[in-house]
């Protein structure tokens, strides 16, 4: 039995059916999926929990505390949930890029 984890990331132009990957080592299976919204995140997480029995769900910093709680409840409290949060210096590095790519949609 391998450890199975899902990593979800937000992207404004994501298509979760297309923007996904799987890395498998034999003892570890990592699914990555980009989603646009919380409803997509819920759908993807439920599906992979049902079909793959994932053990862990890792979320990008764009997920709120409320989103995390909703995902935890949707997975029946059976999946560990972690959120990637940066420190101050790291946030200053990526902040301008995230602002431009995700929120300055005039480009």
Secondary structure in CASP SS format (residue, H / E / C, confidence):
PFRMAT SS
TARGET T0000
AUTHOR 0000-0000-0000
METHOD secondary structure of the structure
MODEL  1
X C 1.00
X C 1.00
X E 1.00
X E 1.00
X E 1.00
X E 1.00
X E 1.00
X E 1.00
X E 1.00
X E 1.00
X C 1.00
X C 1.00
X C 1.00
X C 1.00
X C 1.00
X C 1.00
X C 1.00
X C 1.00
X C 1.00
X E 1.00
X E 1.00
X E 1.00
X E 1.00
X E 1.00
X C 1.00
X C 1.00
X C 1.00
X E 1.00
X E 1.00
X E 1.00
X E 1.00
X E 1.00
X E 1.00
X E 1.00
X E 1.00
X C 1.00
X C 1.00
X H 1.00
X H 1.00
X H 1.00
X H 1.00
X H 1.00
X H 1.00
X H 1.00
X H 1.00
X H 1.00
X H 1.00
X H 1.00
X H 1.00
X H 1.00
X H 1.00
X H 1.00
X C 1.00
X C 1.00
X C 1.00
X E 1.00
X E 1.00
X E 1.00
X E 1.00
X C 1.00
X C 1.00
X C 1.00
X C 1.00
X C 1.00
X H 1.00
X H 1.00
X H 1.00
X H 1.00
X H 1.00
X H 1.00
X H 1.00
X H 1.00
X H 1.00
X H 1.00
X C 1.00
X C 1.00
X C 1.00
X C 1.00
X C 1.00
X E 1.00
X E 1.00
X E 1.00
X E 1.00
X C 1.00
X C 1.00
X C 1.00
X C 1.00
X H 1.00
X H 1.00
X H 1.00
X H 1.00
X H 1.00
X H 1.00
X H 1.00
X H 1.00
X H 1.00
X H 1.00
X H 1.00
X H 1.00
X H 1.00
X H 1.00
X H 1.00
X H 1.00
X C 1.00
X C 1.00
X C 1.00
X C 1.00
END
